[in-house]
Amino acid sequence: MKQFNYWPAALLILLAGCNLDENNTHKTTSHKTHATDSPRVKTEAVVPQSAPEKGQYCNIVKVYDQDGATWIDADYVQFLMGDAAIAAARKKGDAERDINKKGDTVWSVPDDYYVLNENKKIRALKLADDIEFIGVQDMTPAPPAKLTVKYLRSVIKDNLFILSFNSNGEVNRIKQQFIP
């Protein structure tokens, strides 16, 4: 009969053991952090470029939370420089015409870049949990300690961005493109 007095204690020990991991430490509930909790927010100085950066250029139209994740609506564009910029601008009638010292016609685009948007399709893109945001110094409001939807909304107007994607197709990096 004495052995039955220990069964409640054995049951409590067994149940407590179900809440321990292999290192016998107490498990805590892990809250999934999503993009707006990412600490990876920084600004970079403007560096002259002679070619577009790698990544998908876009205008971010909207930032929102949906289904426990942060999303952006993006309008993809082409960021062209050099001869490609001049050719595209000429085709659209946006290139500037000038005459050089030899009397030849010379075409150019302001600031040596041209943004071409031939397809106005808006794409809904999920931000990865480990999203990194890089703003341009002196163009972007001072970044907060953590990336927030409110901050993203404050910087998207009239700015161009370069997106990078992870293997799941989620945006894991947003970099602001310097526009003179």
C-alpha positions as CSV (number, residue, x, y, z in Angstrom):
1,M,0.0,0.0,0.0
2,K,2.9,2.4,0.6
3,Q,3.9,2.2,-3.1
4,F,0.6,3.8,-4.1
5,N,1.4,6.9,-2.0
6,Y,4.2,7.8,-4.4
7,W,2.2,7.6,-7.6
8,P,1.1,11.3,-7.5
9,A,4.7,12.4,-7.1
10,A,5.9,10.1,-9.9
11,L,3.1,11.6,-12.2
12,L,4.2,15.2,-11.4
13,I,7.9,14.3,-12.1
14,L,6.9,12.7,-15.4
15,L,4.7,15.7,-16.4
16,A,7.5,18.1,-15.5
17,G,9.9,16.1,-17.6
18,C,7.7,16.6,-20.6
19,N,8.5,20.3,-20.4
20,L,12.3,19.9,-20.4
21,D,14.5,19.7,-23.4
22,E,17.5,17.4,-23.8
23,N,19.7,19.8,-21.7
24,N,17.2,19.6,-18.9
25,T,16.6,23.3,-19.1
26,H,13.1,24.8,-18.9
27,K,11.5,25.4,-22.3
28,T,10.1,28.8,-23.0
29,T,7.6,29.6,-25.6
30,S,9.4,31.0,-28.7
31,H,7.5,33.8,-30.3
32,K,8.2,34.0,-34.0
33,T,9.6,37.4,-34.9
34,H,8.6,38.8,-38.2
35,A,10.2,41.3,-40.4
36,T,9.2,44.3,-38.3
37,D,11.1,43.0,-35.3
38,S,14.4,42.8,-37.3
39,P,17.2,44.8,-35.8
40,R,19.0,45.1,-39.1
41,V,18.4,48.7,-40.0
42,K,21.3,50.9,-41.1
43,T,22.2,53.8,-43.4
44,E,25.2,54.0,-45.8
45,A,27.0,56.9,-47.4
46,V,26.4,57.6,-51.0
47,V,28.9,55.9,-53.2
48,P,29.3,56.8,-56.9
49,Q,28.2,54.0,-59.2
50,S,28.9,53.4,-62.8
51,A,26.4,50.5,-63.2
52,P,23.1,49.4,-61.6
53,E,23.5,47.3,-58.5
54,K,22.5,43.6,-58.5
55,G,18.9,43.1,-57.4
56,Q,15.4,43.9,-58.4
57,Y,14.7,47.7,-58.6
58,C,11.3,48.8,-57.6
59,N,9.0,51.4,-56.2
60,I,7.4,50.3,-53.0
61,V,3.7,51.3,-53.2
62,K,2.5,49.9,-49.9
63,V,3.7,48.3,-46.6
64,Y,1.3,46.3,-44.5
65,D,0.9,43.4,-42.0
66,Q,-1.1,40.4,-43.1
67,D,-1.3,36.9,-41.6
68,G,1.3,37.6,-39.0
69,A,3.9,38.8,-41.6
70,T,4.9,42.1,-43.1
71,W,4.4,42.5,-46.8
72,I,5.1,45.2,-49.4
73,D,3.4,45.9,-52.7
74,A,6.1,46.6,-55.3
75,D,6.2,48.0,-58.8
76,Y,9.3,46.6,-60.6
77,V,11.2,49.0,-62.7
78,Q,14.5,49.0,-64.6
79,F,17.3,51.3,-63.4
80,L,19.5,52.0,-66.4
81,M,22.8,53.8,-66.7
82,G,25.1,54.9,-69.5
83,D,24.3,53.9,-73.1
84,A,21.3,51.7,-72.0
85,A,19.8,54.7,-70.2
86,I,20.3,57.0,-73.2
87,A,18.8,54.4,-75.6
88,A,15.7,53.8,-73.5
89,A,15.2,57.5,-72.9
90,R,15.5,58.3,-76.6
91,K,12.9,55.6,-77.4
92,K,10.5,57.2,-74.9
93,G,11.4,60.7,-76.1
94,D,13.0,61.7,-72.7
95,A,16.6,62.0,-73.8
96,E,18.2,65.4,-73.9
97,R,19.8,66.4,-77.2
98,D,22.9,68.6,-77.4
99,I,25.5,69.6,-80.0
100,N,29.1,69.0,-79.1
101,K,32.1,71.2,-80.1
102,K,32.5,69.2,-83.3
103,G,28.9,69.9,-84.3
104,D,27.7,66.3,-83.7
105,T,24.4,65.5,-82.0
106,V,25.0,64.1,-78.5
107,W,22.3,62.5,-76.4
108,S,22.2,62.3,-72.6
109,V,20.0,61.7,-69.6
110,P,20.0,63.8,-66.5
111,D,22.4,62.5,-63.8
112,D,23.4,59.5,-66.1
113,Y,20.5,57.3,-65.1
114,Y,17.0,56.5,-66.4
115,V,14.2,54.7,-64.7
116,L,12.0,52.7,-67.1
117,N,8.7,51.3,-66.0
118,E,7.1,49.5,-68.9
119,N,4.9,47.2,-66.7
120,K,2.8,48.7,-63.9
121,K,2.0,45.3,-62.4
122,I,2.0,45.4,-58.6
123,R,3.5,42.4,-56.8
124,A,2.7,41.4,-53.2
125,L,6.0,40.4,-51.6
126,K,6.5,38.9,-48.1
127,L,9.4,40.3,-46.0
128,A,11.7,37.6,-44.5
129,D,12.1,37.4,-40.7
130,D,15.7,38.4,-41.1
131,I,15.0,41.4,-43.3
132,E,17.8,44.0,-43.6
133,F,17.0,47.6,-44.6
134,I,19.7,49.9,-45.8
135,G,18.9,53.6,-46.3
136,V,20.9,56.4,-47.9
137,Q,22.4,58.8,-45.4
138,D,21.0,62.3,-45.6
139,M,18.0,61.0,-47.6
140,T,16.4,58.7,-45.1
141,P,15.0,59.7,-41.7
142,A,17.1,58.4,-38.9
143,P,16.4,54.7,-38.6
144,P,14.8,53.3,-35.5
145,A,16.4,50.6,-33.4
146,K,14.2,48.0,-35.1
147,L,12.6,48.1,-38.5
148,T,8.9,48.9,-38.2
149,V,6.0,49.2,-40.7
150,K,5.7,52.9,-39.7
151,Y,9.3,53.6,-40.6
152,L,9.1,51.7,-43.9
153,R,5.9,53.7,-44.7
154,S,7.8,57.0,-44.0
155,V,10.6,56.2,-46.5
156,I,8.8,54.6,-49.4
157,K,7.4,57.8,-50.9
158,D,9.3,59.1,-53.9
159,N,12.2,56.6,-53.4
160,L,13.6,53.8,-55.4
161,F,14.7,50.5,-53.8
162,I,16.7,47.5,-54.7
163,L,15.3,44.2,-53.4
164,S,17.1,40.9,-52.7
165,F,15.4,37.6,-52.1
166,N,16.1,34.5,-50.0
167,S,15.7,30.9,-51.3
168,N,12.0,31.0,-50.1
169,G,11.2,34.0,-52.4
170,E,10.9,36.4,-49.5
171,V,12.5,39.8,-49.5
172,N,15.5,39.6,-47.2
173,R,17.1,43.0,-48.1
174,I,15.7,46.4,-49.1
175,K,18.3,48.9,-50.1
176,Q,17.4,52.5,-51.0
177,Q,18.8,53.7,-54.3
178,F,20.4,57.2,-54.2
179,I,18.6,59.5,-56.6
180,P,20.4,62.8,-57.1
